[in-house]
């Protein structure tokens, strides 16, 4: 893009209202990986449906006009949540004693990258949360390590590892204060 487009951010707590746009953006964001079972649109849809039914679900989508161009979504997790159960080593009590927001996905269509939109979506998503910490999982090899480095530049620190499903790659669990 040659100029900064006018982007509107819209927040959703009802997953059904955002589901179609989330799937649409996801399919383009992850296009190079869709042949892998864990990244297939159908697998994402199943995860999305599960996450959308969990406590504290929120999606934030970016629109240029009526065209969705980016998103982030997540939900609240508590001590004993499967998210923490799969994290190795077991996170310290300072992170698991209370509610934490898990940022499950963030993505921006290729044509809208490089203008700070992912950070804008991320920060707007967190601005509406009242949990003290945010956690996410990242594939350290994504973008030849650039995605992991980006999250580190946003203040995230490595906490451990997780493999959420047999089809999933081993992911790095990261955390930071909200």
N, C-alpha and C positions, 0 to 999 in steps of 0.2 A: 504494500500500500504506500502511496506517495504522500499522503497527508493523514493526520490523526482523525479518524472517523468519530462521529458523535455516537457514543456508546451509552446505553441505559442499562443499569443493573436492576434486576428484579429478583426478589426473594420469595421462595415458596416453602411452605411447611406441609403442603399436601402434594405428595409425590405424583399422584395422577395428573395434576395440573401441569407438571413440568416434564413428565415421562417422555413424551414424544420428542420434545426438543432436546432433552438429554441424550436420547438414543441417536438422534440425527447428528449432533455435534460429535458424540463419541465415535461414531462410524467413520467420520472424516479424520478426527484426531489420531485414532489408532489404526487407520487404514493399512499401514505396512505390516501390522501384526495380526490382522483379523483371521489369518489362516491358522493361527495357533489357538488351540481349544480354550485356553484361559482368557484370551482376548476377543473371542468371537462375540458378535453383537448379542447373540442369544445368551451367552454366559454373563455378559454385562447386564442384560435385562433381568436375569435371575437374581444377580447380586443387588441390583437396583431395587427390585421388588422387596427383597429381604430387608435391605437397609431402610427403605422408605417406611416400613412397618415398625421400625425400632424407635425407642424413645429419643426425643430431641432431634428428629430428622429435620434437615433444612437443606434446600438447594438454592444456589444463587446463580442466575444465568445472566450473561451479557448479551445485549441485542443491539444490532445496528438496524434501526427501523424495526421491522418485525422478524428479522433474520437472526436466529441465535448463533453467536460466534464464539462463545466460551462458557465455561461453567465450573462450579465447585459444588460438592455436596458432602455432607457428613452427618454424624449423629453423636449423641452423648453415649459414653461408655462408663461403666462403673467397675469396681473391684469384682473379680470373678467373671467378667465378660470374656467370651471366647477370644477376643482380640488380645487380652493380656495373657490368657492361658497358652496361646501359641507363641508368645514372645519369649525368646531365649537370649540371655538369661532373664529370669523373672524380674520385672521392673521393681524398683524400690517402692516402699510404702508412700514416700512423698508424692509419687505419681498415681498410685492405685487407691489411696485411702478415700478419695473423693471423686466426683464426676470429672471427666476429661472429655473434650470434644475430639473425635476421630475424623480427620479430613480424609474421606474415602477416595475421592477422585478430584482432580483438577485438570482441565484441558482447554486449549485454545486452538481454533482452526488455524491451519498454517498461514493463511493470508493475513491474519490478524496478530501474528507473533512479532516480537521485536519492538512493540510499542508500550510495553509495561502493563499489558492487559492482565496477564496471569497474576501479577502482584496486586493489581487493583482489585481483582475478583477475590483473591486470598484475603486481603486486608478488610474488604467490605464484609466478607463472610465472618471473619473473626470479630468484627466490630459489633455484631449482634449477639455474640455468645457471652455467657457469664461464667463459663468454666475457667479455672486458673491456667490450665495447660491445653495445648493442642498437640496431637500426635498424628503421624502419617507414616505410610510405608512407601518405599521407593526401590525400584530396581537399580542398583548401583551402576549397571551397564547401560542404562537408558541414556541415549544421546551421547554415547561414549563417555559417560560420567558427568556430563554437563548438568543433568537434572539434579543429581545428588549435590553437586557443587552449588547450584542455584539455591536449593533449600538451605544449605549451610549458610549461604550469604544472607538468607532471610532470618537467621538466628536459630535454626534447628540444629540439634546435636544428635549424634547416633546414640541409640539406647540399647539396641540388640538386633536380633534377626527373627524372621517369621516366614513360614511357608503356609499361607492361608488355605491352600488346597493342593492335592497331588499334582494338578496341572499347572499350578502357579510356580514361577521362579522363586528362589530364595530372595526375600526382600529385606532391606534394612529398615528397621523401625526407628523413627526420629521423633524428637519432642522439643518443645519450647514453651515458654510462658506466653499466654495470650496477651 
